[in-house]
Amino acid sequence: MNAIRMFLSAAWIAAVVAAGPAQAQALAGGANPLRLIVGFPPGGALDILARALAEQLRLAGEEQVIVDNRPGAATRISIEHVKRSAPNGRTVLLSSNAPLIIFPMTYRQLAYDVDRDFIPVAHLAEVPVVISAGADRPYRTLQEYVGWVRANPAQGNVGLTSLGGLLHFAVLGMGKSINVPLKPVAYKGGAPLVTDLVGGHVPLAMDALASQLELHRGGKVRILAVSGTRRNPSLPDVPTAREAGIDAFEHAGASYSAFVPAGTPPDVVQRLEHAFVAAMQQPQVRAAMTRAGMEATGLPGAAVARALNSEREFWRPLVQASGFRSED
């Protein structure tokens, strides 16, 4: 998703940041709080982002901002809730990209249509993904892992926190590129995944940087590579997967964006866009994102729409070739 920066000039960002506080004050909805809907329980990366954003909006003049956690059904509960909400700009979905890009390709039936039911407001943050192994594994780099798994193809399990997302298909793409049938294995969250990774029960894992960074620093796990097209500032000595010879992870990192229901008046969408972009550009918000293993962006809704279309084109052939269908 780094390419979406190409859609903005530095002058545009500067203008939005300068206008941010005034725009945020214009959002005030009287007795109606601004609700940021998050499809995960408290404590996760998106929840951390939502609370940092909410605090900044309050500082900028928005009196009531509530982070409303509605987990379940792989975030579809939160998405459907916002779809049904009044299009008045007071209910905003904060979502990762997978439910909007991959789910329409893998679920036989969905209760929402991304393009028909939602308006993108702003791109908020990028969430790097890491490829990691237990610290006591015999391979110390991704290239060494490839050599090991080619010699031990029956041990090609790769731990993930869910099936049917971007990482699922990145694993399949990696397996194809190294000619080893890697098998995505789902865990019920990052904690049990890390437990098995540290214990040596799964040879390789892929998860958000936020869930692995401190374990890597503490010597419990070894991060072999990061997603994206450039090295992560928190891990300057760790190569990207592409540098390590694997191209399947350039698009594997998650991103978080804000959306409102279709039918929201254009002037309301614009005020939200300016306020959210300005908030994500603030130093304290950017610092909070960095501490959580994320990168604050703060880009307009038009860039989100273009990026979603681009990502769909990238992932569609990989998803179709896999034959995978989601059934939960």
Protein Blocks (a to p, Z undefined) as FASTA:
>chain_A
ZZmmmmpcfklmmmmmmmmmmmmmmmpghjaccddddfbdehiaklmmmmmmmmmmmmno
pabacddddeeehhlmmmmmmmmpccehpaccdddfklmmmmmmmpmbdcbdfklmpccf
bdfbdcdddddddfkbcbfbfklmmmmmmmmmmlmcccdfbehilklmmmmmmmmmnopa
cdddddebjklmmmmmmnopafbdcddfklmmmmmmnomaccfbdedjbdcfklmmbccf
klnopaklmmmpccddddddehiafklmmmmmmmmmmmmmpmklmmmmmmnopacebiaf
klmmmmmmmmmmmmmmmmmmnopacfZZ
